[in-house]
Amino acid sequence: MSDKKHVLIMGGDARYIHVINLLADTDIHLYLIGFDHLSFEKSNIKHTELENTNLSLLDAIILPVGGTDEKGKVEVTYSDKALFLTEQIISCTPEHCTIYTGTANHYLQHICTATKRTLVKIFERDDVAIYNSIPTAEGTLKLAMNATDETIHNANVCILGFGRVGKTVTRLFDAVGANVTVVARNQADIARITEMGLTAVKLQNLNTVINEMAICINTIPHPVIDEELLSNMSSSIVIIDLASKPGGVDFSFAKKEGIQAIHALGLPGKTAPKTAGKIIASVLLETMNVSALSV
């Protein structure tokens, strides 16, 4: 019996082109759904449709970084056909079949629990989050440069949150000469921000400095930029929200106030899809215990 793995990749963005090519450099049998507009030369890559796929062979299903929506719809970039993942589909796979995603909502977690399949959320890993913070920070800098008519150097920039993404964003904006203020809750983070030579502000005191800011970057995945805070901002401020859906900004009120607010989702895939694809592929190969073929 062959010990080669059979893996189905369902949908994905530009990152997944590189994921596919890197996984195909192993002896994995790859089945692709949602990539009709693309062609691949390697013999172990096969385009398919769900109704034509022997699900009982699968060792893994790889979903886009966003998983599914609450109705099971899967994001497809390179196909015109709608794609859904259902409990019935997963139940047709072997018991050992693992479902890989970046993040997972209630729907995806429910159908994996109901079918007793292992769900791996790779974006919850610290190493992945830290590696992904690099293209995220670079993409944020690019957005800020395009959205303003002055240099980032010497601009007053406020960064909300000092986690894995916040730290990298802080370092990059500091490196290009911005006057960086970092907002945090944790006293140890306040100490580290101060040690870095930057201005640290407690979240509850953000209102006292926000009117001085030209750019506000949010990394906190909770509603933090509310009506009160927006009312104290300059109308010329640029807000870049890096938090996952629904974000940390009251976008409706920001629009009402004439404030430019950008919900910058999926920046690694937009800014550096090759690098982001390598990060995803390396984690997948590691967790599936697959090594690259020797040359």
VEXZA-443428 format. One record per residue (C-alpha): residue number from 1; residue in one letter; chain; x, z, y. Coordinates in Angstrom, 1 decimal, padded with zeros to 4 digits, m for minus. Layout:
N
<pt resi="NUM" resn="a" chain="A" u="X" w="Z" v="Y"/>
...
//
This chain:
295
<pt resi="1" resn="m" chain="A" u="000.0" w="000.0" v="000.0"/>
<pt resi="2" resn="s" chain="A" u="001.4" w="m000.9" v="003.4"/>
<pt resi="3" resn="d" chain="A" u="002.2" w="001.9" v="005.8"/>
<pt resi="4" resn="k" chain="A" u="002.1" w="m000.3" v="008.8"/>
<pt resi="5" resn="k" chain="A" u="m000.4" w="001.0" v="011.4"/>
<pt resi="6" resn="h" chain="A" u="m003.5" w="m000.9" v="012.6"/>
<pt resi="7" resn="v" chain="A" u="m004.3" w="m000.2" v="016.2"/>
<pt resi="8" resn="l" chain="A" u="m007.2" w="m001.5" v="018.3"/>
<pt resi="9" resn="i" chain="A" u="m006.7" w="m001.8" v="022.1"/>
<pt resi="10" resn="m" chain="A" u="m010.0" w="m001.9" v="023.9"/>
<pt resi="11" resn="g" chain="A" u="m009.7" w="m003.1" v="027.5"/>
<pt resi="12" resn="g" chain="A" u="m007.3" w="m002.0" v="030.2"/>
<pt resi="13" resn="d" chain="A" u="m005.7" w="m003.2" v="033.4"/>
<pt resi="14" resn="a" chain="A" u="m002.3" w="m004.8" v="034.2"/>
<pt resi="15" resn="r" chain="A" u="m000.5" w="m001.8" v="032.7"/>
<pt resi="16" resn="y" chain="A" u="m001.8" w="m002.7" v="029.3"/>
<pt resi="17" resn="i" chain="A" u="m000.1" w="m006.1" v="029.2"/>
<pt resi="18" resn="h" chain="A" u="003.1" w="m004.2" v="029.1"/>
<pt resi="19" resn="v" chain="A" u="001.7" w="m001.6" v="026.6"/>
<pt resi="20" resn="i" chain="A" u="000.7" w="m004.5" v="024.3"/>
<pt resi="21" resn="n" chain="A" u="004.1" w="m006.2" v="024.5"/>
<pt resi="22" resn="l" chain="A" u="006.0" w="m002.9" v="023.9"/>
<pt resi="23" resn="l" chain="A" u="003.8" w="m001.9" v="021.0"/>
<pt resi="24" resn="a" chain="A" u="004.1" w="m005.4" v="019.5"/>
<pt resi="25" resn="d" chain="A" u="007.9" w="m004.9" v="019.4"/>
<pt resi="26" resn="t" chain="A" u="007.2" w="m002.5" v="016.5"/>
<pt resi="27" resn="d" chain="A" u="005.6" w="m003.4" v="013.2"/>
<pt resi="28" resn="i" chain="A" u="002.1" w="m002.3" v="014.4"/>
<pt resi="29" resn="h" chain="A" u="m000.8" w="m004.6" v="013.7"/>
<pt resi="30" resn="l" chain="A" u="m002.5" w="m004.9" v="017.1"/>
<pt resi="31" resn="y" chain="A" u="m006.1" w="m006.0" v="017.6"/>
<pt resi="32" resn="l" chain="A" u="m007.2" w="m006.8" v="021.2"/>
<pt resi="33" resn="i" chain="A" u="m010.6" w="m006.7" v="022.7"/>
<pt resi="34" resn="g" chain="A" u="m011.1" w="m007.4" v="026.3"/>
<pt resi="35" resn="f" chain="A" u="m008.1" w="m009.7" v="026.8"/>
<pt resi="36" resn="d" chain="A" u="m009.8" w="m013.1" v="026.4"/>
<pt resi="37" resn="h" chain="A" u="m008.1" w="m014.5" v="029.5"/>
<pt resi="38" resn="l" chain="A" u="m004.6" w="m013.8" v="028.2"/>
<pt resi="39" resn="s" chain="A" u="m002.5" w="m015.1" v="025.4"/>
<pt resi="40" resn="f" chain="A" u="000.3" w="m013.4" v="023.5"/>
<pt resi="41" resn="e" chain="A" u="002.9" w="m015.1" v="021.3"/>
<pt resi="42" resn="k" chain="A" u="003.8" w="m012.3" v="018.8"/>
<pt resi="43" resn="s" chain="A" u="002.4" w="m012.8" v="015.4"/>
<pt resi="44" resn="n" chain="A" u="001.3" w="m009.1" v="015.0"/>
<pt resi="45" resn="i" chain="A" u="m001.2" w="m009.5" v="018.0"/>
<pt resi="46" resn="k" chain="A" u="m004.7" w="m010.7" v="017.2"/>
<pt resi="47" resn="h" chain="A" u="m007.6" w="m011.2" v="019.6"/>
<pt resi="48" resn="t" chain="A" u="m010.8" w="m010.1" v="018.1"/>
<pt resi="49" resn="e" chain="A" u="m014.4" w="m008.9" v="018.8"/>
<pt resi="50" resn="l" chain="A" u="m016.0" w="m005.7" v="017.6"/>
<pt resi="51" resn="e" chain="A" u="m018.3" w="m007.4" v="015.2"/>
<pt resi="52" resn="n" chain="A" u="m015.3" w="m009.2" v="013.6"/>
<pt resi="53" resn="t" chain="A" u="m013.0" w="m006.2" v="013.3"/>
<pt resi="54" resn="n" chain="A" u="m012.6" w="m004.2" v="010.1"/>
<pt resi="55" resn="l" chain="A" u="m012.9" w="m000.8" v="011.7"/>
<pt resi="56" resn="s" chain="A" u="m012.1" w="000.9" v="008.4"/>
<pt resi="57" resn="l" chain="A" u="m008.5" w="m000.2" v="008.7"/>
<pt resi="58" resn="l" chain="A" u="m007.8" w="001.4" v="012.1"/>
<pt resi="59" resn="d" chain="A" u="m005.3" w="004.2" v="012.6"/>
<pt resi="60" resn="a" chain="A" u="m006.0" w="004.4" v="016.3"/>
<pt resi="61" resn="i" chain="A" u="m008.1" w="003.1" v="019.2"/>
<pt resi="62" resn="i" chain="A" u="m006.4" w="002.9" v="022.6"/>
<pt resi="63" resn="l" chain="A" u="m008.7" w="002.9" v="025.6"/>
<pt resi="64" resn="p" chain="A" u="m008.0" w="002.3" v="029.3"/>
<pt resi="65" resn="v" chain="A" u="m006.6" w="005.2" v="031.3"/>
<pt resi="66" resn="g" chain="A" u="m010.1" w="006.0" v="032.6"/>
<pt resi="67" resn="g" chain="A" u="m011.6" w="006.1" v="029.1"/>
<pt resi="68" resn="t" chain="A" u="m015.3" w="005.1" v="029.3"/>
<pt resi="69" resn="d" chain="A" u="m018.0" w="005.7" v="031.8"/>
<pt resi="70" resn="e" chain="A" u="m020.9" w="008.0" v="031.0"/>
<pt resi="71" resn="k" chain="A" u="m022.7" w="005.2" v="029.1"/>
<pt resi="72" resn="g" chain="A" u="m019.7" w="004.3" v="027.0"/>
<pt resi="73" resn="k" chain="A" u="m018.7" w="001.2" v="029.0"/>
<pt resi="74" resn="v" chain="A" u="m015.0" w="000.4" v="028.9"/>
<pt resi="75" resn="e" chain="A" u="m013.1" w="m001.1" v="031.8"/>
<pt resi="76" resn="v" chain="A" u="m012.0" w="m004.7" v="031.1"/>
<pt resi="77" resn="t" chain="A" u="m009.9" w="m006.7" v="033.5"/>
<pt resi="78" resn="y" chain="A" u="m009.1" w="m009.8" v="031.5"/>
<pt resi="79" resn="s" chain="A" u="m012.5" w="m010.7" v="030.0"/>
<pt resi="80" resn="d" chain="A" u="m016.0" w="m011.5" v="031.3"/>
<pt resi="81" resn="k" chain="A" u="m017.7" w="m009.7" v="028.4"/>
<pt resi="82" resn="a" chain="A" u="m019.1" w="m006.2" v="028.7"/>
<pt resi="83" resn="l" chain="A" u="m017.5" w="m003.7" v="026.3"/>
<pt resi="84" resn="f" chain="A" u="m018.9" w="m000.4" v="025.0"/>
<pt resi="85" resn="l" chain="A" u="m017.5" w="002.3" v="022.8"/>
<pt resi="86" resn="t" chain="A" u="m020.2" w="004.1" v="020.8"/>
<pt resi="87" resn="e" chain="A" u="m020.4" w="007.0" v="018.4"/>
<pt resi="88" resn="q" chain="A" u="m021.4" w="004.4" v="015.7"/>
<pt resi="89" resn="i" chain="A" u="m018.3" w="002.4" v="016.3"/>
<pt resi="90" resn="i" chain="A" u="m016.0" w="005.4" v="015.9"/>
<pt resi="91" resn="s" chain="A" u="m017.9" w="006.6" v="012.8"/>
<pt resi="92" resn="c" chain="A" u="m016.9" w="003.4" v="011.1"/>
<pt resi="93" resn="t" chain="A" u="m013.2" w="004.2" v="011.4"/>
<pt resi="94" resn="p" chain="A" u="m011.2" w="006.3" v="008.9"/>
<pt resi="95" resn="e" chain="A" u="m011.3" w="010.1" v="009.5"/>
<pt resi="96" resn="h" chain="A" u="m007.7" w="010.1" v="010.6"/>
<pt resi="97" resn="c" chain="A" u="m008.2" w="007.5" v="013.3"/>
<pt resi="98" resn="t" chain="A" u="m007.1" w="008.9" v="016.7"/>
<pt resi="99" resn="i" chain="A" u="m008.7" w="007.9" v="020.0"/>
<pt resi="100" resn="y" chain="A" u="m006.2" w="007.6" v="022.9"/>
<pt resi="101" resn="t" chain="A" u="m007.2" w="007.6" v="026.5"/>
<pt resi="102" resn="g" chain="A" u="m005.8" w="008.7" v="029.9"/>
<pt resi="103" resn="t" chain="A" u="m008.6" w="010.9" v="030.8"/>
<pt resi="104" resn="a" chain="A" u="m012.0" w="011.7" v="029.2"/>
<pt resi="105" resn="n" chain="A" u="m015.4" w="012.4" v="030.5"/>
<pt resi="106" resn="h" chain="A" u="m018.2" w="014.3" v="028.8"/>
<pt resi="107" resn="y" chain="A" u="m019.5" w="011.2" v="027.0"/>
<pt resi="108" resn="l" chain="A" u="m016.2" w="010.3" v="025.4"/>
<pt resi="109" resn="q" chain="A" u="m015.4" w="013.9" v="024.4"/>
<pt resi="110" resn="h" chain="A" u="m018.9" w="014.2" v="022.9"/>
<pt resi="111" resn="i" chain="A" u="m018.7" w="011.1" v="020.6"/>
<pt resi="112" resn="c" chain="A" u="m015.2" w="012.1" v="019.4"/>
<pt resi="113" resn="t" chain="A" u="m016.4" w="015.6" v="018.6"/>
<pt resi="114" resn="a" chain="A" u="m019.5" w="014.3" v="016.9"/>
<pt resi="115" resn="t" chain="A" u="m017.5" w="012.0" v="014.7"/>
<pt resi="116" resn="k" chain="A" u="m014.7" w="014.6" v="014.2"/>
<pt resi="117" resn="r" chain="A" u="m012.1" w="012.2" v="015.5"/>
<pt resi="118" resn="t" chain="A" u="m009.0" w="013.4" v="017.3"/>
<pt resi="119" resn="l" chain="A" u="m009.0" w="012.6" v="021.0"/>
<pt resi="120" resn="v" chain="A" u="m005.6" w="012.4" v="022.8"/>
<pt resi="121" resn="k" chain="A" u="m005.7" w="012.5" v="026.6"/>
<pt resi="122" resn="i" chain="A" u="m002.2" w="011.4" v="027.5"/>
<pt resi="123" resn="f" chain="A" u="m002.6" w="012.0" v="031.3"/>
<pt resi="124" resn="e" chain="A" u="m002.9" w="015.7" v="030.6"/>
<pt resi="125" resn="r" chain="A" u="000.7" w="015.8" v="029.5"/>
<pt resi="126" resn="d" chain="A" u="003.1" w="017.2" v="032.0"/>
<pt resi="127" resn="d" chain="A" u="005.8" w="014.6" v="031.4"/>
<pt resi="128" resn="v" chain="A" u="003.3" w="011.7" v="031.9"/>
<pt resi="129" resn="a" chain="A" u="001.9" w="013.2" v="035.0"/>
<pt resi="130" resn="i" chain="A" u="005.3" w="013.7" v="036.5"/>
<pt resi="131" resn="y" chain="A" u="006.5" w="010.2" v="035.6"/>
<pt resi="132" resn="n" chain="A" u="003.3" w="008.7" v="037.0"/>
<pt resi="133" resn="s" chain="A" u="003.7" w="010.6" v="040.2"/>
<pt resi="134" resn="i" chain="A" u="006.6" w="008.3" v="041.1"/>
<pt resi="135" resn="p" chain="A" u="004.6" w="005.1" v="041.4"/>
<pt resi="136" resn="t" chain="A" u="001.7" w="007.1" v="042.8"/>
<pt resi="137" resn="a" chain="A" u="003.9" w="008.4" v="045.6"/>
<pt resi="138" resn="e" chain="A" u="005.3" w="004.9" v="046.3"/>
<pt resi="139" resn="g" chain="A" u="001.9" w="003.4" v="046.4"/>
<pt resi="140" resn="t" chain="A" u="000.7" w="006.2" v="048.8"/>
<pt resi="141" resn="l" chain="A" u="003.6" w="005.4" v="051.1"/>
<pt resi="142" resn="k" chain="A" u="002.7" w="001.7" v="051.1"/>
<pt resi="143" resn="l" chain="A" u="m001.0" w="002.5" v="051.8"/>
<pt resi="144" resn="a" chain="A" u="000.0" w="004.7" v="054.7"/>
<pt resi="145" resn="m" chain="A" u="002.3" w="002.1" v="056.2"/>
<pt resi="146" resn="n" chain="A" u="m000.4" w="m000.5" v="056.0"/>
<pt resi="147" resn="a" chain="A" u="m003.1" w="001.7" v="057.4"/>
<pt resi="148" resn="t" chain="A" u="m001.2" w="002.9" v="060.5"/>
<pt resi="149" resn="d" chain="A" u="000.3" w="001.1" v="063.5"/>
<pt resi="150" resn="e" chain="A" u="003.2" w="003.5" v="063.9"/>
<pt resi="151" resn="t" chain="A" u="006.1" w="004.4" v="061.7"/>
<pt resi="152" resn="i" chain="A" u="005.9" w="007.0" v="059.0"/>
<pt resi="153" resn="h" chain="A" u="009.1" w="008.4" v="060.4"/>
<pt resi="154" resn="n" chain="A" u="008.3" w="011.2" v="062.8"/>
<pt resi="155" resn="a" chain="A" u="004.6" w="011.0" v="062.0"/>
<pt resi="156" resn="n" chain="A" u="002.7" w="014.2" v="061.3"/>
<pt resi="157" resn="v" chain="A" u="001.7" w="014.1" v="057.7"/>
<pt resi="158" resn="c" chain="A" u="m000.4" w="016.7" v="055.9"/>
<pt resi="159" resn="i" chain="A" u="m000.3" w="016.9" v="052.1"/>
<pt resi="160" resn="l" chain="A" u="m003.0" w="018.9" v="050.3"/>
<pt resi="161" resn="g" chain="A" u="m001.8" w="020.4" v="047.0"/>
<pt resi="162" resn="f" chain="A" u="001.7" w="021.0" v="045.6"/>
<pt resi="163" resn="g" chain="A" u="001.2" w="020.2" v="042.0"/>
<pt resi="164" resn="r" chain="A" u="002.9" w="017.5" v="039.9"/>
<pt resi="165" resn="v" chain="A" u="001.8" w="014.7" v="042.3"/>
<pt resi="166" resn="g" chain="A" u="001.9" w="016.7" v="045.5"/>
<pt resi="167" resn="k" chain="A" u="005.6" w="017.6" v="044.9"/>
<pt resi="168" resn="t" chain="A" u="006.7" w="014.0" v="044.5"/>
<pt resi="169" resn="v" chain="A" u="004.6" w="012.7" v="047.4"/>
<pt resi="170" resn="t" chain="A" u="006.0" w="015.5" v="049.6"/>
<pt resi="171" resn="r" chain="A" u="009.6" w="014.6" v="048.7"/>
<pt resi="172" resn="l" chain="A" u="009.1" w="010.9" v="049.4"/>
<pt resi="173" resn="f" chain="A" u="007.4" w="011.4" v="052.8"/>
<pt resi="174" resn="d" chain="A" u="010.0" w="013.9" v="053.8"/>
<pt resi="175" resn="a" chain="A" u="012.8" w="011.5" v="052.7"/>
<pt resi="176" resn="v" chain="A" u="011.4" w="008.8" v="055.1"/>
<pt resi="177" resn="g" chain="A" u="011.4" w="011.2" v="058.0"/>
<pt resi="178" resn="a" chain="A" u="007.8" w="012.3" v="058.3"/>
<pt resi="179" resn="n" chain="A" u="007.0" w="015.7" v="059.8"/>
<pt resi="180" resn="v" chain="A" u="005.5" w="017.1" v="056.6"/>
<pt resi="181" resn="t" chain="A" u="003.1" w="020.0" v="056.4"/>
<pt resi="182" resn="v" chain="A" u="002.1" w="021.0" v="052.8"/>
<pt resi="183" resn="v" chain="A" u="m001.1" w="022.9" v="052.1"/>
<pt resi="184" resn="a" chain="A" u="m001.2" w="025.2" v="049.1"/>
<pt resi="185" resn="r" chain="A" u="m002.9" w="028.3" v="047.7"/>
<pt resi="186" resn="n" chain="A" u="m000.2" w="029.8" v="045.5"/>
<pt resi="187" resn="q" chain="A" u="002.3" w="032.1" v="047.3"/>
<pt resi="188" resn="a" chain="A" u="005.2" w="030.9" v="045.1"/>
<pt resi="189" resn="d" chain="A" u="004.4" w="027.3" v="046.3"/>
<pt resi="190" resn="i" chain="A" u="004.3" w="028.5" v="049.9"/>
<pt resi="191" resn="a" chain="A" u="007.8" w="029.9" v="049.3"/>
<pt resi="192" resn="r" chain="A" u="009.1" w="026.8" v="047.7"/>
<pt resi="193" resn="i" chain="A" u="007.7" w="024.6" v="050.5"/>
<pt resi="194" resn="t" chain="A" u="009.4" w="026.8" v="053.1"/>
<pt resi="195" resn="e" chain="A" u="012.7" w="026.7" v="051.1"/>
<pt resi="196" resn="m" chain="A" u="012.6" w="022.9" v="051.3"/>
<pt resi="197" resn="g" chain="A" u="012.6" w="023.2" v="055.1"/>
<pt resi="198" resn="l" chain="A" u="008.9" w="022.0" v="055.4"/>
<pt resi="199" resn="t" chain="A" u="005.9" w="023.6" v="057.0"/>
<pt resi="200" resn="a" chain="A" u="003.7" w="025.5" v="054.6"/>
<pt resi="201" resn="v" chain="A" u="000.1" w="026.3" v="055.4"/>
<pt resi="202" resn="k" chain="A" u="m002.5" w="028.2" v="053.3"/>
<pt resi="203" resn="l" chain="A" u="m005.6" w="026.2" v="052.5"/>
<pt resi="204" resn="q" chain="A" u="m007.8" w="028.6" v="054.4"/>
<pt resi="205" resn="n" chain="A" u="m005.8" w="027.9" v="057.5"/>
<pt resi="206" resn="l" chain="A" u="m005.8" w="024.1" v="057.3"/>
<pt resi="207" resn="n" chain="A" u="m008.4" w="023.9" v="060.1"/>
<pt resi="208" resn="t" chain="A" u="m005.8" w="025.3" v="062.6"/>
<pt resi="209" resn="v" chain="A" u="m003.4" w="022.4" v="062.2"/>
<pt resi="210" resn="i" chain="A" u="m005.5" w="019.4" v="061.0"/>
<pt resi="211" resn="n" chain="A" u="m006.2" w="018.0" v="064.5"/>
<pt resi="212" resn="e" chain="A" u="m002.4" w="017.4" v="064.9"/>
<pt resi="213" resn="m" chain="A" u="m002.1" w="015.2" v="061.9"/>
<pt resi="214" resn="a" chain="A" u="m001.8" w="011.4" v="061.8"/>
<pt resi="215" resn="i" chain="A" u="m002.1" w="011.1" v="058.0"/>
<pt resi="216" resn="c" chain="A" u="m003.7" w="013.5" v="055.5"/>
<pt resi="217" resn="i" chain="A" u="m003.0" w="013.0" v="051.8"/>
<pt resi="218" resn="n" chain="A" u="m005.1" w="014.9" v="049.3"/>
<pt resi="219" resn="t" chain="A" u="m004.1" w="015.6" v="045.7"/>
<pt resi="220" resn="i" chain="A" u="m006.6" w="018.5" v="045.0"/>
<pt resi="221" resn="p" chain="A" u="m009.3" w="017.4" v="042.6"/>
<pt resi="222" resn="h" chain="A" u="m012.0" w="019.5" v="044.3"/>
<pt resi="223" resn="p" chain="A" u="m014.1" w="019.0" v="047.5"/>
<pt resi="224" resn="v" chain="A" u="m011.7" w="020.2" v="050.1"/>
<pt resi="225" resn="i" chain="A" u="m012.0" w="017.8" v="053.0"/>
<pt resi="226" resn="d" chain="A" u="m015.6" w="018.6" v="054.0"/>
<pt resi="227" resn="e" chain="A" u="m017.7" w="018.1" v="057.1"/>
<pt resi="228" resn="e" chain="A" u="m016.2" w="021.1" v="058.9"/>
<pt resi="229" resn="l" chain="A" u="m012.6" w="019.9" v="058.3"/>
<pt resi="230" resn="l" chain="A" u="m013.5" w="016.2" v="059.1"/>
<pt resi="231" resn="s" chain="A" u="m015.1" w="017.4" v="062.4"/>
<pt resi="232" resn="n" chain="A" u="m011.8" w="018.9" v="063.5"/>
<pt resi="233" resn="m" chain="A" u="m009.7" w="015.7" v="062.7"/>
<pt resi="234" resn="s" chain="A" u="m008.7" w="013.1" v="065.2"/>
<pt resi="235" resn="s" chain="A" u="m010.7" w="009.9" v="064.8"/>
<pt resi="236" resn="s" chain="A" u="m007.5" w="008.0" v="064.4"/>
<pt resi="237" resn="i" chain="A" u="m006.3" w="010.0" v="061.3"/>
<pt resi="238" resn="v" chain="A" u="m005.8" w="008.2" v="058.0"/>
<pt resi="239" resn="i" chain="A" u="m007.0" w="010.0" v="054.9"/>
<pt resi="240" resn="i" chain="A" u="m005.6" w="009.0" v="051.5"/>
<pt resi="241" resn="d" chain="A" u="m007.3" w="010.7" v="048.6"/>
<pt resi="242" resn="l" chain="A" u="m005.3" w="010.7" v="045.3"/>
<pt resi="243" resn="a" chain="A" u="m007.7" w="013.0" v="043.4"/>
<pt resi="244" resn="s" chain="A" u="m009.6" w="011.5" v="040.5"/>
<pt resi="245" resn="k" chain="A" u="m013.3" w="010.8" v="040.8"/>
<pt resi="246" resn="p" chain="A" u="m015.3" w="011.9" v="042.7"/>
<pt resi="247" resn="g" chain="A" u="m012.3" w="012.9" v="044.8"/>
<pt resi="248" resn="g" chain="A" u="m011.8" w="015.7" v="047.3"/>
<pt resi="249" resn="v" chain="A" u="m013.2" w="014.0" v="050.4"/>
<pt resi="250" resn="d" chain="A" u="m016.7" w="013.8" v="051.8"/>
<pt resi="251" resn="f" chain="A" u="m016.4" w="010.0" v="052.2"/>
<pt resi="252" resn="s" chain="A" u="m020.0" w="009.6" v="053.6"/>
<pt resi="253" resn="f" chain="A" u="m019.3" w="012.0" v="056.5"/>
<pt resi="254" resn="a" chain="A" u="m015.9" w="010.5" v="057.1"/>
<pt resi="255" resn="k" chain="A" u="m017.5" w="007.1" v="057.5"/>
<pt resi="256" resn="k" chain="A" u="m020.1" w="008.5" v="059.8"/>
<pt resi="257" resn="e" chain="A" u="m017.3" w="010.0" v="062.0"/>
<pt resi="258" resn="g" chain="A" u="m015.4" w="006.7" v="062.0"/>
<pt resi="259" resn="i" chain="A" u="m012.5" w="008.2" v="060.1"/>
<pt resi="260" resn="q" chain="A" u="m010.5" w="005.9" v="057.8"/>
<pt resi="261" resn="a" chain="A" u="m010.6" w="007.5" v="054.3"/>
<pt resi="262" resn="i" chain="A" u="m009.1" w="005.7" v="051.3"/>
<pt resi="263" resn="h" chain="A" u="m009.8" w="006.8" v="047.7"/>
<pt resi="264" resn="a" chain="A" u="m006.6" w="005.5" v="046.1"/>
<pt resi="265" resn="l" chain="A" u="m007.3" w="005.5" v="042.4"/>
<pt resi="266" resn="g" chain="A" u="m005.0" w="004.1" v="039.7"/>
<pt resi="267" resn="l" chain="A" u="m002.0" w="003.6" v="042.0"/>
<pt resi="268" resn="p" chain="A" u="000.5" w="003.4" v="039.2"/>
<pt resi="269" resn="g" chain="A" u="m001.3" w="000.4" v="037.7"/>
<pt resi="270" resn="k" chain="A" u="m001.5" w="m001.3" v="041.1"/>
<pt resi="271" resn="t" chain="A" u="001.9" w="m000.4" v="042.5"/>
<pt resi="272" resn="a" chain="A" u="004.1" w="m000.6" v="039.4"/>
<pt resi="273" resn="p" chain="A" u="002.2" w="m001.8" v="036.3"/>
<pt resi="274" resn="k" chain="A" u="005.3" w="m002.5" v="034.4"/>
<pt resi="275" resn="t" chain="A" u="006.7" w="001.0" v="034.9"/>
<pt resi="276" resn="a" chain="A" u="003.4" w="002.6" v="034.3"/>
<pt resi="277" resn="g" chain="A" u="002.9" w="000.5" v="031.1"/>
<pt resi="278" resn="k" chain="A" u="006.3" w="001.7" v="029.8"/>
<pt resi="279" resn="i" chain="A" u="005.3" w="005.3" v="030.4"/>
<pt resi="280" resn="i" chain="A" u="002.0" w="004.9" v="028.5"/>
<pt resi="281" resn="a" chain="A" u="003.6" w="002.9" v="025.7"/>
<pt resi="282" resn="s" chain="A" u="006.4" w="005.5" v="025.2"/>
<pt resi="283" resn="v" chain="A" u="003.9" w="008.3" v="024.8"/>
<pt resi="284" resn="l" chain="A" u="001.8" w="006.3" v="022.4"/>
<pt resi="285" resn="l" chain="A" u="004.8" w="005.4" v="020.2"/>
<pt resi="286" resn="e" chain="A" u="005.9" w="009.0" v="020.2"/>
<pt resi="287" resn="t" chain="A" u="002.5" w="010.4" v="019.3"/>
<pt resi="288" resn="m" chain="A" u="001.9" w="007.8" v="016.6"/>
<pt resi="289" resn="n" chain="A" u="005.4" w="008.4" v="015.2"/>
<pt resi="290" resn="v" chain="A" u="006.3" w="004.8" v="015.5"/>
<pt resi="291" resn="s" chain="A" u="009.9" w="003.5" v="016.3"/>
<pt resi="292" resn="a" chain="A" u="010.9" w="000.3" v="017.8"/>
<pt resi="293" resn="l" chain="A" u="012.2" w="m002.4" v="015.5"/>
<pt resi="294" resn="s" chain="A" u="016.0" w="m002.6" v="015.3"/>
<pt resi="295" resn="v" chain="A" u="017.4" w="m005.8" v="016.8"/>
//
